Amino acid sequence: MLPFLNYYMSVAGLGNFQDEEVEFIFNRDMIINESEILSTLNNLGVRISQETLLSQVPWIDDVKKEMDNIKKEGEEAIDLYGNSFRELRQDEGIEEKDHVE
């Protein structure tokens, strides 16, 4: 398919894209209700990994990078809020060793 597109672009005077790297994305023409499918799977007790769910999001190209970003944001939130709780316990006179989780 790429040779035909390259030929068309050059004949139409739209430029030479011979050495450009391209990625073709084909979408199915069949209409599906993804929400209904996910609800059904959830009702059946099927667990789907976060990685699989993220791979289905059309605007996420790099799932591993997105998962790393989510993990980093979670760690930042723990740092932010974890210190707040530590300060609150100290203000109330509760020692870290007295705290039972």
N, C-alpha and C positions, 0 to 999 in steps of 0.2 A: 504494500500500500504506500509506503514511504517514497519509492521511486516515482510513482504516479503523482504524488503531491509535489515532489521536488520539480518534476517536469512541468506541471501546471503552473507553479509559482514562477518558474523562469520564463515560460512562454507568455504568461500574463503580465510580465514585467514587475512582479511583486518582490523580486529579490532572489538571491541564491542562498538557499538554506542547506546546501549539500552536506556541510560538515557540522551542522547543528545536531545536538543530541535531543531526541524527542521521546516522550513517553505517551503511548496511546492508552486511553482509559475508555473501556467500553462499558456502558451501562445497559442493563437489561431493559427491554421495553415493557416487560410484564409489570403491571401495577400490583404491589403487595402492601399490606398494612403491617408495617414493622412493629408498631405499637401493640397490635393484637397478638402477633407472634411472640413478642417478649412477655406479654401478660400471660399467655397460655403456658409458656415455658416456666415462668415464675410460679404459676398456680400448680404446675406439675412437680415443683420442687427442684427444678433444674437450676444449678448454679453455673453462672457464666463468669469467667475470669475478667478482671478489669482490662487486661491486655486485649482480649477478644472484643470486648465492648468498644474500646478505643479504636480498634482497627476498623470498625464499621462506621466511624465518623468521617465523612467525606473530606473535611478540611484538615484532618490530621494526617500528614505524610509520614512522619517518623514517630511510631508508637513508643519505641524505647525512650526517645528523647522526652516525649510527653510524660511518660511514667516517671522519668527522672525528675522532671519539673514538678510533678505532683508530690513526689517524695520530699523534694527540697522545700516546697511550700509548707508541707506538714511539719518538717523539722524546724523551720523558722517559726511556725505557730507555737510549737512546743516550747521553743526557746523563749518566745515572747510571753506566753501565758504561764509557762512553768516557773519562770522567775517571779511573776506576779503572785502566784500561789505561795511560793517560798517566802516572799516578803510578807504576805498576809499572815502566814503561820508564825513568822518571827514577831510580827506586831502583836499577835495574840499570846505570845510567850510559849508557843509550842515548839519544842525542839524537833529537829529533823529525825532523830533516833526514836522519839516518842510517837512519830506518825506511823500508823499501821495502814497498809493498803489492802 
